[in-house]
Amino acid sequence: MAISIGGEMRQRINGALKDGYPCFVGTASSDSKPQISMRGSVAVFDKGTLCWWERGMRSSIDNIDENPQAVIFYRNSGERIHWRFHGRVTLHEAGAIRERAMGLTPQAELDRDPERVGVAALLHVESVSELSGNVLQSA
């Protein structure tokens, strides 16, 4: 079954920052040291891909360079919705993909990167599960 991020899922992810539920991105180094970061810029890039504007350029980037497997966690505590998106990350420092991801980024997040030194990070989703472990979708 192919991944299809649409409908309610797309709407919630794209509105996460505005709704007060920013996503978390989890990465791990090649020696398995985990890192988790709140990312207000997570958006649906296409039906099988999430993106975010990586402006921090710190440990998350280092981890992705070493180990491109990552997870994005969406949590809406008020409605008890918890989705985990697992997949492989690619980074885009220039070009059309970077520009498109930047266009999906909320202005408040872009304002925190006035020189636009950030990169587009794309998570190519391999599975979507609930916090309970129930797998909603898999590639």
Contacts in CASP RR format, 6 or more apart in sequence:
PFRMAT RR
TARGET T0000
AUTHOR 0000-0000-0000
METHOD contacts of the structure
MODEL  1
MAISIGGEMRQRINGALKDGYPCFVGTASSDSKPQISMRGSVAVFDKGTL
CWWERGMRSSIDNIDENPQAVIFYRNSGERIHWRFHGRVTLHEAGAIRER
AMGLTPQAELDRDPERVGVAALLHVESVSELSGNVLQSA
1 137 0 8 1.000
1 138 0 8 1.000
1 139 0 8 1.000
2 47 0 8 1.000
2 48 0 8 1.000
2 139 0 8 1.000
3 47 0 8 1.000
3 48 0 8 1.000
3 125 0 8 1.000
3 126 0 8 1.000
3 127 0 8 1.000
3 128 0 8 1.000
3 137 0 8 1.000
3 138 0 8 1.000
3 139 0 8 1.000
4 47 0 8 1.000
4 48 0 8 1.000
4 137 0 8 1.000
5 13 0 8 1.000
5 44 0 8 1.000
5 47 0 8 1.000
5 48 0 8 1.000
5 49 0 8 1.000
5 50 0 8 1.000
5 85 0 8 1.000
5 125 0 8 1.000
5 128 0 8 1.000
6 44 0 8 1.000
6 47 0 8 1.000
9 44 0 8 1.000
9 83 0 8 1.000
9 128 0 8 1.000
10 44 0 8 1.000
12 19 0 8 1.000
12 21 0 8 1.000
12 74 0 8 1.000
12 76 0 8 1.000
12 81 0 8 1.000
13 23 0 8 1.000
13 42 0 8 1.000
13 43 0 8 1.000
13 44 0 8 1.000
13 50 0 8 1.000
13 74 0 8 1.000
14 43 0 8 1.000
14 44 0 8 1.000
14 104 0 8 1.000
16 22 0 8 1.000
16 23 0 8 1.000
16 40 0 8 1.000
16 42 0 8 1.000
16 74 0 8 1.000
17 40 0 8 1.000
17 41 0 8 1.000
17 106 0 8 1.000
17 108 0 8 1.000
17 109 0 8 1.000
18 106 0 8 1.000
19 76 0 8 1.000
21 74 0 8 1.000
21 75 0 8 1.000
21 76 0 8 1.000
21 77 0 8 1.000
22 38 0 8 1.000
22 39 0 8 1.000
22 40 0 8 1.000
22 42 0 8 1.000
23 38 0 8 1.000
23 39 0 8 1.000
23 40 0 8 1.000
23 42 0 8 1.000
23 52 0 8 1.000
23 72 0 8 1.000
23 73 0 8 1.000
23 74 0 8 1.000
24 36 0 8 1.000
24 37 0 8 1.000
24 38 0 8 1.000
24 39 0 8 1.000
24 72 0 8 1.000
24 73 0 8 1.000
24 75 0 8 1.000
25 36 0 8 1.000
25 37 0 8 1.000
25 39 0 8 1.000
25 42 0 8 1.000
25 52 0 8 1.000
25 60 0 8 1.000
25 70 0 8 1.000
25 71 0 8 1.000
25 72 0 8 1.000
25 73 0 8 1.000
25 121 0 8 1.000
26 34 0 8 1.000
26 35 0 8 1.000
26 36 0 8 1.000
26 37 0 8 1.000
26 60 0 8 1.000
26 70 0 8 1.000
26 71 0 8 1.000
26 72 0 8 1.000
26 73 0 8 1.000
27 34 0 8 1.000
27 35 0 8 1.000
27 36 0 8 1.000
27 59 0 8 1.000
27 60 0 8 1.000
27 63 0 8 1.000
27 64 0 8 1.000
27 67 0 8 1.000
27 69 0 8 1.000
27 70 0 8 1.000
27 89 0 8 1.000
28 34 0 8 1.000
28 35 0 8 1.000
28 63 0 8 1.000
28 67 0 8 1.000
28 69 0 8 1.000
29 35 0 8 1.000
29 59 0 8 1.000
29 62 0 8 1.000
29 63 0 8 1.000
29 66 0 8 1.000
29 67 0 8 1.000
30 66 0 8 1.000
30 67 0 8 1.000
33 63 0 8 1.000
35 59 0 8 1.000
35 60 0 8 1.000
35 63 0 8 1.000
37 60 0 8 1.000
39 52 0 8 1.000
39 53 0 8 1.000
39 72 0 8 1.000
40 52 0 8 1.000
40 106 0 8 1.000
40 109 0 8 1.000
41 51 0 8 1.000
41 52 0 8 1.000
41 53 0 8 1.000
41 104 0 8 1.000
41 105 0 8 1.000
41 106 0 8 1.000
41 109 0 8 1.000
42 50 0 8 1.000
42 51 0 8 1.000
42 52 0 8 1.000
42 72 0 8 1.000
42 74 0 8 1.000
43 50 0 8 1.000
43 51 0 8 1.000
43 52 0 8 1.000
43 101 0 8 1.000
43 104 0 8 1.000
43 105 0 8 1.000
44 50 0 8 1.000
44 51 0 8 1.000
44 104 0 8 1.000
45 51 0 8 1.000
45 100 0 8 1.000
45 101 0 8 1.000
45 104 0 8 1.000
45 122 0 8 1.000
48 124 0 8 1.000
48 125 0 8 1.000
49 122 0 8 1.000
49 123 0 8 1.000
49 124 0 8 1.000
49 125 0 8 1.000
50 72 0 8 1.000
50 85 0 8 1.000
50 122 0 8 1.000
50 123 0 8 1.000
50 125 0 8 1.000
51 101 0 8 1.000
51 104 0 8 1.000
51 120 0 8 1.000
51 121 0 8 1.000
51 122 0 8 1.000
51 123 0 8 1.000
52 72 0 8 1.000
52 101 0 8 1.000
52 105 0 8 1.000
52 120 0 8 1.000
52 121 0 8 1.000
52 123 0 8 1.000
53 101 0 8 1.000
53 102 0 8 1.000
53 105 0 8 1.000
53 109 0 8 1.000
53 110 0 8 1.000
53 113 0 8 1.000
53 118 0 8 1.000
53 119 0 8 1.000
53 120 0 8 1.000
53 121 0 8 1.000
54 60 0 8 1.000
54 61 0 8 1.000
54 91 0 8 1.000
54 118 0 8 1.000
54 119 0 8 1.000
54 120 0 8 1.000
54 121 0 8 1.000
55 109 0 8 1.000
55 112 0 8 1.000
55 113 0 8 1.000
55 117 0 8 1.000
55 118 0 8 1.000
56 118 0 8 1.000
57 117 0 8 1.000
57 118 0 8 1.000
57 119 0 8 1.000
60 121 0 8 1.000
61 91 0 8 1.000
61 119 0 8 1.000
63 70 0 8 1.000
64 70 0 8 1.000
64 89 0 8 1.000
64 91 0 8 1.000
64 121 0 8 1.000
65 91 0 8 1.000
68 88 0 8 1.000
68 89 0 8 1.000
68 90 0 8 1.000
69 86 0 8 1.000
69 87 0 8 1.000
69 88 0 8 1.000
69 89 0 8 1.000
70 86 0 8 1.000
70 87 0 8 1.000
70 88 0 8 1.000
70 89 0 8 1.000
70 123 0 8 1.000
71 84 0 8 1.000
71 85 0 8 1.000
71 86 0 8 1.000
71 87 0 8 1.000
72 84 0 8 1.000
72 85 0 8 1.000
72 123 0 8 1.000
73 82 0 8 1.000
73 83 0 8 1.000
73 84 0 8 1.000
73 85 0 8 1.000
74 81 0 8 1.000
74 82 0 8 1.000
74 83 0 8 1.000
74 84 0 8 1.000
74 85 0 8 1.000
75 81 0 8 1.000
75 82 0 8 1.000
75 131 0 8 1.000
76 82 0 8 1.000
82 130 0 8 1.000
82 131 0 8 1.000
83 128 0 8 1.000
83 129 0 8 1.000
83 130 0 8 1.000
83 136 0 8 1.000
84 128 0 8 1.000
84 129 0 8 1.000
84 130 0 8 1.000
84 131 0 8 1.000
85 123 0 8 1.000
85 125 0 8 1.000
85 127 0 8 1.000
85 128 0 8 1.000
86 125 0 8 1.000
86 126 0 8 1.000
86 127 0 8 1.000
86 128 0 8 1.000
86 129 0 8 1.000
87 123 0 8 1.000
87 124 0 8 1.000
87 125 0 8 1.000
87 126 0 8 1.000
87 127 0 8 1.000
88 123 0 8 1.000
88 124 0 8 1.000
88 126 0 8 1.000
89 121 0 8 1.000
89 122 0 8 1.000
89 123 0 8 1.000
89 124 0 8 1.000
90 121 0 8 1.000
90 122 0 8 1.000
90 124 0 8 1.000
91 119 0 8 1.000
91 120 0 8 1.000
91 121 0 8 1.000
91 122 0 8 1.000
92 98 0 8 1.000
92 101 0 8 1.000
92 119 0 8 1.000
92 120 0 8 1.000
92 121 0 8 1.000
92 122 0 8 1.000
93 119 0 8 1.000
97 120 0 8 1.000
97 122 0 8 1.000
98 119 0 8 1.000
98 120 0 8 1.000
100 120 0 8 1.000
101 120 0 8 1.000
101 121 0 8 1.000
101 122 0 8 1.000
102 110 0 8 1.000
102 116 0 8 1.000
102 120 0 8 1.000
110 116 0 8 1.000
125 137 0 8 1.000
125 139 0 8 1.000
126 138 0 8 1.000
126 139 0 8 1.000
127 135 0 8 1.000
127 137 0 8 1.000
127 138 0 8 1.000
127 139 0 8 1.000
128 135 0 8 1.000
128 136 0 8 1.000
128 137 0 8 1.000
128 138 0 8 1.000
129 135 0 8 1.000
129 136 0 8 1.000
130 136 0 8 1.000
END
